């Protein structure tokens, strides 16, 4: 099973290969929280999650073929 992950915000540097977009392969029942842990991402870096256009929580169970948008804190001044 696979989802497309899009990362917005400065924390993209902490994601795989520092890419803003990548595919993530998972087993049935995997949550967003589990995905973050598997990728070695600190969950607090993700402020909001959108799955196929709908807001979800870190406890959301991933679904094959969907697109996840992860919003991280904005930095600057």
Secondary structure, DSSP 8 states (H G I E B T S, - for coil): -EEEEEEESGGGGGSGGG-SEEEEE--TT-BHHHHHHHHT--GGGEEEEEETTEEE-TT-B--TT-EEEEEE-----
